[in-house]
Amino acid sequence: MNFKKIICTLFSLFIISVCISQTSITSQLIGKWEAKDSDGVTGSLHFIDSLHVAVTIPGQPLPQGTYFIDTSKDPMWFDITFKQGKNTLVMKGLLKLINETALKWQISTEGNRSETFRQAKTDNVIVLKKKS
């Protein structure tokens, strides 16, 4: 019986630490992050709160979405869900907080999430800078 209590306690502590980590990362992300491409066109992620995000990709109108971050992964798994009427689009990617003002984001365009950031220019790796 003691073994079950120890396992339950350890599991509870693990869940609490994941929740605290998620809250800490989320609070650091709140605000607007921008990046410019080689043509000077600006795109952005605007973390509105701990659930909602606005994504600006030039030439691709997107509704406000909700996001989920799996902080147990390194780099973190980052999913944005967009709903428009009956349609749902999930944009999977990776996220890494470089420092307080820089964020690395990779969009998985082929549908399968990579385990690590790919370095080729064509692999949708973006470094965003915090604006607010």
N, CA, C and O atoms as a Tinker XYZ file with bonds, in Angstrom:
   528  protein
     1  N      0.823000   -1.199000    0.000000    73     2
     2  CA     0.000000    0.000000    0.000000    64     1     3
     3  C      0.862000    1.255000    0.000000    63     2     4     5
     4  O      0.512000    2.227000   -0.671000    81     3
     5  N      1.971000    1.271000    0.724000    73     3     6
     6  CA     2.853000    2.434000    0.746000    64     5     7
     7  C      3.410000    2.734000   -0.632000    63     6     8     9
     8  O      3.561000    3.898000   -1.002000    81     7
     9  N      3.718000    1.688000   -1.400000    73     7    10
    10  CA     4.260000    1.861000   -2.740000    64     9    11
    11  C      3.281000    2.634000   -3.623000    63    10    12    13
    12  O      3.694000    3.518000   -4.374000    81    11
    13  N      1.989000    2.311000   -3.539000    73    11    14
    14  CA     0.967000    3.021000   -4.313000    64    13    15
    15  C      0.912000    4.492000   -3.923000    63    14    16    17
    16  O      0.760000    5.357000   -4.785000    81    15
    17  N      1.034000    4.779000   -2.641000    73    15    18
    18  CA     1.015000    6.172000   -2.179000    64    17    19
    19  C      2.224000    6.936000   -2.716000    63    18    20    21
    20  O      2.106000    8.092000   -3.123000    81    19
    21  N      3.376000    6.286000   -2.715000    73    19    22
    22  CA     4.597000    6.935000   -3.220000    64    21    23
    23  C      4.456000    7.224000   -4.708000    63    22    24    25
    24  O      4.794000    8.315000   -5.166000    81    23
    25  N      3.962000    6.254000   -5.462000    73    23    26
    26  CA     3.774000    6.430000   -6.902000    64    25    27
    27  C      2.767000    7.547000   -7.172000    63    26    28    29
    28  O      2.998000    8.389000   -8.040000    81    27
    29  N      1.673000    7.563000   -6.451000    73    27    30
    30  CA     0.657000    8.616000   -6.627000    64    29    31
    31  C      1.226000    9.986000   -6.284000    63    30    32    33
    32  O      0.954000   10.962000   -6.983000    81    31
    33  N      2.006000   10.068000   -5.226000    73    31    34
    34  CA     2.621000   11.337000   -4.835000    64    33    35
    35  C      3.604000   11.815000   -5.889000    63    34    36    37
    36  O      3.596000   12.991000   -6.253000    81    35
    37  N      4.452000   10.920000   -6.384000    73    35    38
    38  CA     5.422000   11.294000   -7.425000    64    37    39
    39  C      4.713000   11.735000   -8.703000    63    38    40    41
    40  O      5.116000   12.713000   -9.333000    81    39
    41  N      3.671000   11.022000   -9.082000    73    39    42
    42  CA     2.911000   11.391000  -10.270000    64    41    43
    43  C      2.264000   12.764000  -10.093000    63    42    44    45
    44  O      2.277000   13.578000  -11.016000    81    43
    45  N      1.708000   13.021000   -8.932000    73    43    46
    46  CA     1.092000   14.321000   -8.646000    64    45    47
    47  C      2.119000   15.446000   -8.723000    63    46    48    49
    48  O      1.839000   16.506000   -9.282000    81    47
    49  N      3.296000   15.222000   -8.168000    73    47    50
    50  CA     4.360000   16.224000   -8.233000    64    49    51
    51  C      4.785000   16.495000   -9.672000    63    50    52    53
    52  O      5.045000   17.641000  -10.037000    81    51
    53  N      4.855000   15.451000  -10.484000    73    51    54
    54  CA     5.192000   15.605000  -11.894000    64    53    55
    55  C      4.152000   16.465000  -12.600000    63    54    56    57
    56  O      4.512000   17.392000  -13.326000    81    55
    57  N      2.875000   16.176000  -12.401000    73    55    58
    58  CA     1.789000   16.940000  -13.029000    64    57    59
    59  C      1.843000   18.401000  -12.593000    63    58    60    61
    60  O      1.670000   19.297000  -13.420000    81    59
    61  N      2.078000   18.650000  -11.324000    73    59    62
    62  CA     2.166000   20.024000  -10.813000    64    61    63
    63  C      3.336000   20.752000  -11.454000    63    62    64    65
    64  O      3.197000   21.911000  -11.845000    81    63
    65  N      4.495000   20.092000  -11.571000    73    63    66
    66  CA     5.657000   20.758000  -12.168000    64    65    67
    67  C      5.425000   21.069000  -13.634000    63    66    68    69
    68  O      5.879000   22.109000  -14.112000    81    67
    69  N      4.733000   20.201000  -14.368000    73    67    70
    70  CA     4.411000   20.463000  -15.774000    64    69    71
    71  C      3.479000   21.661000  -15.871000    63    70    72    73
    72  O      3.658000   22.514000  -16.741000    81    71
    73  N      2.487000   21.737000  -14.992000    73    71    74
    74  CA     1.554000   22.869000  -15.002000    64    73    75
    75  C      2.263000   24.175000  -14.679000    63    74    76    77
    76  O      1.986000   25.195000  -15.310000    81    75
    77  N      3.163000   24.166000  -13.719000    73    75    78
    78  CA     3.916000   25.373000  -13.357000    64    77    79
    79  C      4.800000   25.789000  -14.518000    63    78    80    81
    80  O      4.881000   26.976000  -14.836000    81    79
    81  N      5.463000   24.840000  -15.155000    73    79    82
    82  CA     6.310000   25.140000  -16.306000    64    81    83
    83  C      5.485000   25.732000  -17.435000    63    82    84    85
    84  O      5.907000   26.703000  -18.064000    81    83
    85  N      4.314000   25.162000  -17.704000    73    83    86
    86  CA     3.420000   25.660000  -18.757000    64    85    87
    87  C      3.015000   27.094000  -18.465000    63    86    88    89
    88  O      3.013000   27.928000  -19.371000    81    87
    89  N      2.670000   27.401000  -17.213000    73    87    90
    90  CA     2.265000   28.748000  -16.833000    64    89    91
    91  C      3.418000   29.725000  -16.983000    63    90    92    93
    92  O      3.223000   30.841000  -17.465000    81    91
    93  N      4.613000   29.326000  -16.580000    73    91    94
    94  CA     5.787000   30.188000  -16.683000    64    93    95
    95  C      6.092000   30.527000  -18.133000    63    94    96    97
    96  O      6.325000   31.692000  -18.453000    81    95
    97  N      6.096000   29.534000  -19.018000    73    95    98
    98  CA     6.360000   29.763000  -20.441000    64    97    99
    99  C      5.277000   30.657000  -21.024000    63    98   100   101
   100  O      5.577000   31.602000  -21.754000    81    99
   101  N      4.026000   30.366000  -20.710000    73    99   102
   102  CA     2.913000   31.143000  -21.245000    64   101   103
   103  C      3.030000   32.609000  -20.852000    63   102   104   105
   104  O      2.811000   33.485000  -21.688000    81   103
   105  N      3.369000   32.892000  -19.607000    73   103   106
   106  CA     3.476000   34.288000  -19.175000    64   105   107
   107  C      4.626000   35.003000  -19.889000    63   106   108   109
   108  O      4.545000   36.208000  -20.127000    81   107
   109  N      5.691000   34.280000  -20.233000    73   107   110
   110  CA     6.796000   34.886000  -20.971000    64   109   111
   111  C      6.427000   35.168000  -22.426000    63   110   112   113
   112  O      6.993000   36.065000  -23.051000    81   111
   113  N      5.480000   34.406000  -22.961000    73   111   114
   114  CA     5.108000   34.554000  -24.366000    64   113   115
   115  C      4.111000   35.674000  -24.623000    63   114   116   117
   116  O      4.074000   36.213000  -25.730000    81   115
   117  N      3.306000   36.038000  -23.640000    73   115   118
   118  CA     2.246000   37.024000  -23.847000    64   117   119
   119  C      2.828000   38.286000  -24.475000    63   118   120   121
   120  O      3.812000   38.841000  -23.986000    81   119
   121  N      2.209000   38.728000  -25.564000    73   119   122
   122  CA     2.656000   39.910000  -26.286000    64   121   123
   123  C      2.816000   39.594000  -27.761000    63   122   124   125
   124  O      2.473000   38.507000  -28.224000    81   123
   125  N      3.346000   40.572000  -28.493000    73   123   126
   126  CA     3.496000   40.441000  -29.940000    64   125   127
   127  C      4.949000   40.159000  -30.305000    63   126   128   129
   128  O      5.862000   40.828000  -29.820000    81   127
   129  N      5.152000   39.168000  -31.160000    73   127   130
   130  CA     6.468000   38.763000  -31.646000    64   129   131
   131  C      6.455000   38.907000  -33.163000    63   130   132   133
   132  O      5.520000   38.445000  -33.817000    81   131
   133  N      7.487000   39.546000  -33.738000    73   131   134
   134  CA     7.520000   39.801000  -35.176000    64   133   135
   135  C      8.816000   39.317000  -35.806000    63   134   136   137
   136  O      9.853000   39.204000  -35.153000    81   135
   137  N      8.714000   39.036000  -37.106000    73   135   138
   138  CA     9.893000   38.695000  -37.908000    64   137   139
   139  C      9.684000   39.245000  -39.313000    63   138   140   141
   140  O      8.555000   39.358000  -39.789000    81   139
   141  N     10.787000   39.582000  -39.966000    73   139   142
   142  CA    10.733000   40.035000  -41.359000    64   141   143
   143  C     11.450000   39.016000  -42.224000    63   142   144   145
   144  O     12.487000   38.473000  -41.843000    81   143
   145  N     10.876000   38.763000  -43.406000    73   143   146
   146  CA    11.544000   37.857000  -44.327000    64   145   147
   147  C     12.582000   38.627000  -45.145000    63   146   148   149
   148  O     12.784000   39.824000  -44.939000    81   147
   149  N     13.227000   37.936000  -46.064000    73   147   150
   150  CA    14.299000   38.563000  -46.850000    64   149   151
   151  C     13.796000   39.693000  -47.736000    63   150   152   153
   152  O     14.590000   40.521000  -48.182000    81   151
   153  N     12.488000   39.746000  -48.001000    73   151   154
   154  CA    11.903000   40.834000  -48.792000    64   153   155
   155  C     11.403000   41.974000  -47.919000    63   154   156   157
   156  O     10.853000   42.946000  -48.437000    81   155
   157  N     11.582000   41.878000  -46.608000    73   155   158
   158  CA    11.141000   42.922000  -45.694000    64   157   159
   159  C      9.683000   42.829000  -45.297000    63   158   160   161
   160  O      9.152000   43.758000  -44.688000    81   159
   161  N      9.019000   41.722000  -45.631000    73   159   162
   162  CA     7.615000   41.523000  -45.282000    64   161   163
   163  C      7.539000   41.001000  -43.846000    63   162   164   165
   164  O      8.227000   40.047000  -43.484000    81   163
   165  N      6.686000   41.647000  -43.030000    73   163   166
   166  CA     6.584000   41.309000  -41.610000    64   165   167
   167  C      5.443000   40.334000  -41.342000    63   166   168   169
   168  O      4.330000   40.504000  -41.839000    81   167
   169  N      5.741000   39.309000  -40.544000    73   167   170
   170  CA     4.739000   38.377000  -40.038000    64   169   171
   171  C      4.819000   38.400000  -38.521000    63   170   172   173
   172  O      5.802000   38.885000  -37.960000    81   171
   173  N      3.802000   37.885000  -37.855000    73   171   174
   174  CA     3.832000   37.946000  -36.389000    64   173   175
   175  C      3.007000   36.855000  -35.728000    63   174   176   177
   176  O      2.115000   36.253000  -36.325000    81   175
   177  N      3.351000   36.630000  -34.460000    73   175   178
   178  CA     2.559000   35.847000  -33.523000    64   177   179
   179  C      2.199000   36.808000  -32.400000    63   178   180   181
   180  O      3.081000   37.447000  -31.826000    81   179
   181  N      0.925000   36.915000  -32.082000    73   179   182
   182  CA     0.499000   37.767000  -30.974000    64   181   183
   183  C     -0.206000   36.873000  -29.960000    63   182   184   185
   184  O     -1.361000   36.489000  -30.147000    81   183
   185  N      0.510000   36.546000  -28.879000    73   183   186
   186  CA    -0.060000   35.734000  -27.806000    64   185   187
   187  C     -0.924000   36.666000  -26.964000    63   186   188   189
   188  O     -0.410000   37.500000  -26.219000    81   187
   189  N     -2.219000   36.518000  -27.090000    73   187   190
   190  CA    -3.178000   37.413000  -26.443000    64   189   191
   191  C     -3.307000   37.077000  -24.960000    63   190   192   193
   192  O     -3.334000   37.971000  -24.114000    81   191
   193  N     -3.387000   35.794000  -24.652000    73   191   194
   194  CA    -3.482000   35.312000  -23.273000    64   193   195
   195  C     -2.953000   33.887000  -23.237000    63   194   196   197
   196  O     -2.235000   33.477000  -24.149000    81   195
   197  N     -3.287000   33.137000  -22.223000    73   195   198
   198  CA    -2.741000   31.780000  -22.082000    64   197   199
   199  C     -3.410000   30.761000  -22.999000    63   198   200   201
   200  O     -3.089000   29.574000  -22.939000    81   199
   201  N     -4.329000   31.206000  -23.841000    73   199   202
   202  CA    -5.047000   30.294000  -24.730000    64   201   203
   203  C     -5.122000   30.777000  -26.177000    63   202   204   205
   204  O     -5.099000   29.965000  -27.103000    81   203
   205  N     -5.212000   32.090000  -26.379000    73   203   206
   206  CA    -5.480000   32.644000  -27.709000    64   205   207
   207  C     -4.248000   33.278000  -28.347000    63   206   208   209
   208  O     -3.419000   33.898000  -27.681000    81   207
   209  N     -4.161000   33.097000  -29.670000    73   207   210
   210  CA    -3.057000   33.655000  -30.439000    64   209   211
   211  C     -3.584000   34.167000  -31.778000    63   210   212   213
   212  O     -4.469000   33.568000  -32.388000    81   211
   213  N     -3.022000   35.281000  -32.213000    73   211   214
   214  CA    -3.316000   35.816000  -33.543000    64   213   215
   215  C     -2.052000   35.644000  -34.375000    63   214   216   217
   216  O     -0.967000   36.057000  -33.966000    81   215
   217  N     -2.204000   35.033000  -35.542000    73   215   218
   218  CA    -1.072000   34.776000  -36.424000    64   217   219
   219  C     -1.238000   35.639000  -37.663000    63   218   220   221
   220  O     -2.299000   35.647000  -38.289000    81   219
   221  N     -0.186000   36.363000  -38.012000    73   219   222
   222  CA    -0.189000   37.156000  -39.232000    64   221   223
   223  C      0.872000   36.600000  -40.161000    63   222   224   225
   224  O      2.070000   36.713000  -39.902000    81   223
   225  N      0.415000   36.000000  -41.241000    73   223   226
   226  CA     1.302000   35.515000  -42.299000    64   225   227
   227  C      0.886000   36.261000  -43.560000    63   226   228   229
   228  O     -0.237000   36.090000  -44.035000    81   227
   229  N      1.776000   37.086000  -44.109000    73   227   230
   230  CA     1.410000   37.874000  -45.291000    64   229   231
   231  C      0.811000   37.005000  -46.406000    63   230   232   233
   232  O      1.371000   35.980000  -46.794000    81   231
   233  N     -0.349000   37.456000  -46.906000    73   231   234
   234  CA    -1.011000   36.746000  -47.994000    64   233   235
   235  C     -1.870000   35.573000  -47.553000    63   234   236   237
   236  O     -2.480000   34.909000  -48.392000    81   235
   237  N     -1.932000   35.301000  -46.246000    73   235   238
   238  CA    -2.742000   34.191000  -45.741000    64   237   239
   239  C     -3.615000   34.677000  -44.584000    63   238   240   241
   240  O     -3.182000   34.664000  -43.432000    81   239
   241  N     -4.838000   35.103000  -44.888000    73   239   242
   242  CA    -5.711000   35.561000  -43.803000    64   241   243
   243  C     -6.092000   34.388000  -42.882000    63   242   244   245
   244  O     -6.582000   33.357000  -43.343000    81   243
   245  N     -5.860000   34.566000  -41.589000    73   243   246
   246  CA    -6.162000   33.522000  -40.611000    64   245   247
   247  C     -7.007000   34.098000  -39.491000    63   246   248   249
   248  O     -6.759000   35.220000  -39.049000    81   247
   249  N     -8.014000   33.344000  -39.018000    73   247   250
   250  CA    -8.775000   33.808000  -37.857000    64   249   251
   251  C     -7.919000   33.654000  -36.601000    63   250   252   253
   252  O     -6.905000   32.955000  -36.611000    81   251
   253  N     -8.337000   34.313000  -35.526000    73   251   254
   254  CA    -7.658000   34.115000  -34.240000    64   253   255
   255  C     -7.768000   32.640000  -33.875000    63   254   256   257
   256  O     -8.800000   32.011000  -34.112000    81   255
   257  N     -6.704000   32.092000  -33.298000    73   255   258
   258  CA    -6.710000   30.672000  -32.946000    64   257   259
   259  C     -6.439000   30.443000  -31.477000    63   258   260   261
   260  O     -6.219000   31.379000  -30.709000    81   259
   261  N     -6.458000   29.182000  -31.106000    73   259   262
   262  CA    -6.067000   28.782000  -29.761000    64   261   263
   263  C     -4.767000   27.994000  -29.892000    63   262   264   265
   264  O     -4.487000   27.404000  -30.935000    81   263
   265  N     -3.984000   27.995000  -28.825000    73   263   266
   266  CA    -2.711000   27.287000  -28.899000    64   265   267
   267  C     -2.494000   26.378000  -27.707000    63   266   268   269
   268  O     -3.072000   26.552000  -26.635000    81   267
   269  N     -1.625000   25.387000  -27.947000    73   267   270
   270  CA    -1.216000   24.456000  -26.911000    64   269   271
   271  C      0.285000   24.269000  -27.015000    63   270   272   273
   272  O      0.817000   24.086000  -28.110000    81   271
   273  N      0.972000   24.314000  -25.879000    73   271   274
   274  CA     2.413000   24.110000  -25.842000    64   273   275
   275  C      2.714000   22.931000  -24.931000    63   274   276   277
   276  O      2.269000   22.886000  -23.785000    81   275
   277  N      3.476000   21.975000  -25.455000    73   275   278
   278  CA     3.919000   20.839000  -24.650000    64   277   279
   279  C      5.329000   21.150000  -24.160000    63   278   280   281
   280  O      6.306000   20.976000  -24.889000    81   279
   281  N      5.420000   21.611000  -22.921000    73   279   282
   282  CA     6.707000   22.029000  -22.354000    64   281   283
   283  C      7.577000   20.853000  -21.931000    63   282   284   285
   284  O      8.729000   21.049000  -21.546000    81   283
   285  N      7.049000   19.639000  -21.996000    73   283   286
   286  CA     7.866000   18.471000  -21.636000    64   285   287
   287  C      8.813000   18.095000  -22.775000    63   286   288   289
   288  O      9.718000   17.284000  -22.580000    81   287
   289  N      8.618000   18.670000  -23.954000    73   287   290
   290  CA     9.462000   18.397000  -25.114000    64   289   291
   291  C     10.508000   19.503000  -25.261000    63   290   292   293
   292  O     10.277000   20.643000  -24.857000    81   291
   293  N     11.655000   19.157000  -25.842000    73   291   294
   294  CA    12.694000   20.152000  -26.124000    64   293   295
   295  C     13.248000   19.903000  -27.516000    63   294   296   297
   296  O     13.974000   18.929000  -27.715000    81   295
   297  N     12.928000   20.757000  -28.492000    73   295   298
   298  CA    12.139000   21.974000  -28.361000    64   297   299
   299  C     10.665000   21.666000  -28.074000    63   298   300   301
   300  O     10.182000   20.561000  -28.323000    81   299
   301  N      9.969000   22.671000  -27.546000    73   299   302
   302  CA     8.571000   22.492000  -27.172000    64   301   303
   303  C      7.711000   22.271000  -28.416000    63   302   304   305
   304  O      7.951000   22.863000  -29.468000    81   303
   305  N      6.713000   21.413000  -28.273000    73   303   306
   306  CA     5.747000   21.227000  -29.346000    64   305   307
   307  C      4.722000   22.344000  -29.224000    63   306   308   309
   308  O      4.242000   22.638000  -28.130000    81   307
   309  N      4.393000   22.960000  -30.339000    73   307   310
   310  CA     3.531000   24.128000  -30.369000    64   309   311
   311  C      2.473000   23.928000  -31.443000    63   310   312   313
   312  O      2.794000   23.865000  -32.630000    81   311
   313  N      1.214000   23.828000  -31.034000    73   311   314
   314  CA     0.108000   23.635000  -31.967000    64   313   315
   315  C     -0.851000   24.813000  -31.886000    63   314   316   317
   316  O     -1.205000   25.272000  -30.800000    81   315
   317  N     -1.262000   25.291000  -33.046000    73   315   318
   318  CA    -2.270000   26.348000  -33.125000    64   317   319
   319  C     -3.475000   25.764000  -33.841000    63   318   320   321
   320  O     -3.336000   25.156000  -34.902000    81   319
   321  N     -4.653000   25.943000  -33.268000    73   319   322
   322  CA    -5.892000   25.449000  -33.869000    64   321   323
   323  C     -6.732000   26.634000  -34.309000    63   322   324   325
   324  O     -7.040000   27.528000  -33.521000    81   323
   325  N     -7.097000   26.623000  -35.585000    73   323   326
   326  CA    -7.958000   27.660000  -36.157000    64   325   327
   327  C     -9.296000   27.016000  -36.492000    63   326   328   329
   328  O     -9.348000   25.939000  -37.087000    81   327
   329  N    -10.382000   27.689000  -36.102000    73   327   330
   330  CA   -11.718000   27.197000  -36.434000    64   329   331
   331  C    -12.442000   28.288000  -37.206000    63   330   332   333
   332  O    -12.473000   29.451000  -36.806000    81   331
   333  N    -13.023000   27.874000  -38.326000    73   331   334
   334  CA   -13.813000   28.796000  -39.131000    64   333   335
   335  C    -15.045000   28.035000  -39.602000    63   334   336   337
   336  O    -14.969000   27.197000  -40.501000    81   335
   337  N    -16.180000   28.341000  -38.981000    73   335   338
   338  CA   -17.385000   27.581000  -39.262000    64   337   339
   339  C    -17.202000   26.140000  -38.815000    63   338   340   341
   340  O    -16.864000   25.880000  -37.661000    81   339
   341  N    -17.426000   25.201000  -39.734000    73   339   342
   342  CA   -17.271000   23.778000  -39.419000    64   341   343
   343  C    -15.852000   23.286000  -39.686000    63   342   344   345
   344  O    -15.525000   22.142000  -39.371000    81   343
   345  N    -15.015000   24.133000  -40.260000    73   343   346
   346  CA   -13.648000   23.734000  -40.608000    64   345   347
   347  C    -12.673000   23.996000  -39.464000    63   346   348   349
   348  O    -12.742000   25.023000  -38.789000    81   347
   349  N    -11.764000   23.043000  -39.262000    73   347   350
   350  CA   -10.717000   23.177000  -38.253000    64   349   351
   351  C     -9.371000   22.908000  -38.911000    63   350   352   353
   352  O     -9.210000   21.924000  -39.634000    81   351
   353  N     -8.412000   23.782000  -38.659000    73   351   354
   354  CA    -7.054000   23.615000  -39.165000    64   353   355
   355  C     -6.113000   23.623000  -37.967000    63   354   356   357
   356  O     -6.168000   24.531000  -37.138000    81   355
   357  N     -5.251000   22.613000  -37.875000    73   355   358
   358  CA    -4.249000   22.566000  -36.817000    64   357   359
   359  C     -2.884000   22.774000  -37.453000    63   358   360   361
   360  O     -2.466000   22.002000  -38.316000    81   359
   361  N     -2.195000   23.820000  -37.020000    73   359   362
   362  CA    -0.850000   24.120000  -37.492000    64   361   363
   363  C      0.124000   23.609000  -36.438000    63   362   364   365
   364  O      0.212000   24.164000  -35.343000    81   363
   365  N      0.858000   22.542000  -36.776000    73   363   366
   366  CA     1.807000   21.948000  -35.836000    64   365   367
   367  C      3.179000   22.573000  -36.029000    63   366   368   369
   368  O      3.549000   22.968000  -37.135000    81   367
   369  N      3.922000   22.655000  -34.941000    73   367   370
   370  CA     5.264000   23.201000  -35.051000    64   369   371
   371  C      6.084000   22.978000  -33.798000    63   370   372   373
   372  O      5.694000   22.261000  -32.877000    81   371
   373  N      7.236000   23.623000  -33.806000    73   371   374
   374  CA     8.164000   23.595000  -32.682000    64   373   375
   375  C      8.384000   25.024000  -32.216000    63   374   376   377
   376  O      8.263000   25.968000  -32.997000    81   375
   377  N      8.710000   25.179000  -30.930000    73   375   378
   378  CA     8.919000   26.500000  -30.355000    64   377   379
   379  C     10.050000   26.436000  -29.344000    63   378   380   381
   380  O     10.147000   25.490000  -28.562000    81   379
   381  N     10.898000   27.447000  -29.368000    73   379   382
   382  CA    11.976000   27.532000  -28.378000    64   381   383
   383  C     12.156000   28.995000  -28.010000    63   382   384   385
   384  O     12.348000   29.848000  -28.876000    81   383
   385  N     12.093000   29.271000  -26.724000    73   383   386
   386  CA    12.354000   30.607000  -26.223000    64   385   387
   387  C     13.868000   30.760000  -26.134000    63   386   388   389
   388  O     14.505000   30.159000  -25.269000    81   387
   389  N     14.441000   31.559000  -27.023000    73   387   390
   390  CA    15.890000   31.751000  -27.066000    64   389   391
   391  C     16.331000   32.585000  -25.870000    63   390   392   393
   392  O     17.282000   32.240000  -25.167000    81   391
   393  N     15.619000   33.690000  -25.653000    73   391   394
   394  CA    15.817000   34.543000  -24.486000    64   393   395
   395  C     14.538000   35.353000  -24.296000    63   394   396   397
   396  O     13.519000   35.034000  -24.908000    81   395
   397  N     14.568000   36.390000  -23.466000    73   395   398
   398  CA    13.342000   37.149000  -23.162000    64   397   399
   399  C     12.790000   37.903000  -24.374000    63   398   400   401
   400  O     11.618000   38.279000  -24.385000    81   399
   401  N     13.624000   38.128000  -25.393000    73   399   402
   402  CA    13.181000   38.918000  -26.539000    64   401   403
   403  C     13.274000   38.190000  -27.877000    63   402   404   405
   404  O     13.011000   38.794000  -28.917000    81   403
   405  N     13.640000   36.916000  -27.879000    73   403   406
   406  CA    13.760000   36.162000  -29.132000    64   405   407
   407  C     13.130000   34.779000  -28.988000    63   406   408   409
   408  O     13.279000   34.106000  -27.968000    81   407
   409  N     12.431000   34.385000  -30.028000    73   407   410
   410  CA    11.668000   33.155000  -30.047000    64   409   411
   411  C     11.908000   32.458000  -31.382000    63   410   412   413
   412  O     11.849000   33.098000  -32.432000    81   411
   413  N     12.175000   31.164000  -31.354000    73   411   414
   414  CA    12.385000   30.388000  -32.574000    64   413   415
   415  C     11.153000   29.519000  -32.798000    63   414   416   417
   416  O     10.702000   28.815000  -31.895000    81   415
   417  N     10.610000   29.581000  -34.027000    73   415   418
   418  CA     9.383000   28.863000  -34.362000    64   417   419
   419  C      9.567000   28.155000  -35.693000    63   418   420   421
   420  O     10.077000   28.736000  -36.651000    81   419
   421  N      9.154000   26.920000  -35.747000    73   419   422
   422  CA     9.160000   26.179000  -37.015000    64   421   423
   423  C      7.779000   25.638000  -37.272000    63   422   424   425
   424  O      7.183000   24.996000  -36.406000    81   423
   425  N      7.266000   25.893000  -38.457000    73   423   426
   426  CA     5.966000   25.390000  -38.874000    64   425   427
   427  C      6.186000   24.077000  -39.617000    63   426   428   429
   428  O      7.055000   23.985000  -40.484000    81   427
   429  N      5.402000   23.073000  -39.277000    73   427   430
   430  CA     5.478000   21.783000  -39.970000    64   429   431
   431  C      4.477000   21.791000  -41.118000    63   430   432   433
   432  O      3.297000   21.503000  -40.921000    81   431
   433  N      4.947000   22.118000  -42.306000    73   431   434
   434  CA     4.042000   22.257000  -43.450000    64   433   435
   435  C      3.604000   20.925000  -44.040000    63   434   436   437
   436  O      2.549000   20.848000  -44.670000    81   435
   437  N      4.390000   19.885000  -43.849000    73   435   438
   438  CA     4.042000   18.595000  -44.444000    64   437   439
   439  C      3.121000   17.766000  -43.547000    63   438   440   441
   440  O      2.755000   16.650000  -43.915000    81   439
   441  N      2.748000   18.275000  -42.406000    73   439   442
   442  CA     1.817000   17.583000  -41.519000    64   441   443
   443  C      2.479000   16.801000  -40.400000    63   442   444   445
   444  O      1.884000   16.632000  -39.336000    81   443
   445  N      3.697000   16.321000  -40.614000    73   443   446
   446  CA     4.409000   15.588000  -39.571000    64   445   447
   447  C      5.362000   16.531000  -38.851000    63   446   448   449
   448  O      6.131000   17.255000  -39.484000    81   447
   449  N      5.307000   16.516000  -37.550000    73   447   450
   450  CA     6.160000   17.390000  -36.756000    64   449   451
   451  C      7.565000   16.796000  -36.680000    63   450   452   453
   452  O      7.729000   15.607000  -36.409000    81   451
   453  N      8.563000   17.623000  -36.918000    73   451   454
   454  CA     9.948000   17.213000  -36.755000    64   453   455
   455  C     10.264000   17.185000  -35.253000    63   454   456   457
   456  O      9.638000   17.907000  -34.477000    81   455
   457  N     11.214000   16.371000  -34.848000    73   455   458
   458  CA    11.624000   16.314000  -33.434000    64   457   459
   459  C     12.592000   17.451000  -33.084000    63   458   460   461
   460  O     12.694000   17.847000  -31.923000    81   459
   461  N     13.293000   17.968000  -34.083000    73   459   462
   462  CA    14.272000   19.032000  -33.876000    64   461   463
   463  C     14.092000   20.092000  -34.962000    63   462   464   465
   464  O     13.441000   19.855000  -35.980000    81   463
   465  N     14.676000   21.252000  -34.727000    73   463   466
   466  CA    14.644000   22.300000  -35.739000    64   465   467
   467  C     15.517000   21.893000  -36.908000    63   466   468   469
   468  O     16.631000   21.403000  -36.723000    81   467
   469  N     15.016000   22.096000  -38.092000    73   467   470
   470  CA    15.813000   21.880000  -39.293000    64   469   471
   471  C     16.419000   23.210000  -39.689000    63   470   472   473
   472  O     15.805000   24.256000  -39.476000    81   471
   473  N     17.592000   23.192000  -40.251000    73   471   474
   474  CA    18.326000   24.434000  -40.487000    64   473   475
   475  C     18.209000   24.998000  -41.897000    63   474   476   477
   476  O     18.589000   26.147000  -42.123000    81   475
   477  N     17.697000   24.228000  -42.846000    73   475   478
   478  CA    17.610000   24.734000  -44.216000    64   477   479
   479  C     16.641000   25.902000  -44.305000    63   478   480   481
   480  O     15.642000   25.940000  -43.586000    81   479
   481  N     16.933000   26.860000  -45.190000    73   479   482
   482  CA    16.075000   28.041000  -45.346000    64   481   483
   483  C     14.641000   27.685000  -45.706000    63   482   484   485
   484  O     13.713000   28.392000  -45.315000    81   483
   485  N     14.450000   26.607000  -46.438000    73   483   486
   486  CA    13.110000   26.246000  -46.909000    64   485   487
   487  C     12.284000   25.516000  -45.863000    63   486   488   489
   488  O     11.149000   25.134000  -46.147000    81   487
   489  N     12.809000   25.312000  -44.674000    73   487   490
   490  CA    12.098000   24.525000  -43.672000    64   489   491
   491  C     11.275000   25.347000  -42.686000    63   490   492   493
   492  O     10.926000   24.852000  -41.615000    81   491
   493  N     10.965000   26.581000  -43.027000    73   491   494
   494  CA    10.048000   27.400000  -42.226000    64   493   495
   495  C     10.502000   27.641000  -40.794000    63   494   496   497
   496  O      9.673000   27.662000  -39.885000    81   495
   497  N     11.792000   27.822000  -40.573000    73   495   498
   498  CA    12.295000   28.183000  -39.254000    64   497   499
   499  C     12.366000   29.701000  -39.195000    63   498   500   501
   500  O     13.003000   30.340000  -40.032000    81   499
   501  N     11.703000   30.267000  -38.195000    73   499   502
   502  CA    11.585000   31.717000  -38.080000    64   501   503
   503  C     12.063000   32.145000  -36.701000    63   502   504   505
   504  O     11.705000   31.521000  -35.702000    81   503
   505  N     12.867000   33.201000  -36.633000    73   503   506
   506  CA    13.245000   33.802000  -35.338000    64   505   507
   507  C     12.468000   35.099000  -35.227000    63   506   508   509
   508  O     12.626000   36.007000  -36.043000    81   507
   509  N     11.622000   35.176000  -34.200000    73   507   510
   510  CA    10.786000   36.349000  -33.970000    64   509   511
   511  C     11.338000   37.151000  -32.800000    63   510   512   513
   512  O     11.907000   36.587000  -31.866000    81   511
   513  N     11.169000   38.467000  -32.855000    73   511   514
   514  CA    11.604000   39.370000  -31.799000    64   513   515
   515  C     10.376000   39.936000  -31.096000    63   514   516   517
   516  O      9.384000   40.275000  -31.741000    81   515
   517  N     10.446000   40.034000  -29.783000    73   515   518
   518  CA     9.307000   40.548000  -29.006000    64   517   519
   519  C      9.190000   42.057000  -29.191000    63   518   520   521
   520  O     10.167000   42.796000  -29.063000    81   519
   521  N      7.964000   42.498000  -29.495000    73   519   522
   522  CA     7.691000   43.923000  -29.705000    64   521   523
   523  C      6.932000   44.551000  -28.555000    63   522   524   525
   524  O      7.067000   45.749000  -28.307000    81   523
   525  N      6.134000   43.763000  -27.849000    73   523   526
   526  CA     5.371000   44.316000  -26.721000    64   525   527
   527  C      5.040000   43.238000  -25.725000    63   526   528
   528  O      4.402000   43.511000  -24.709000    81   527
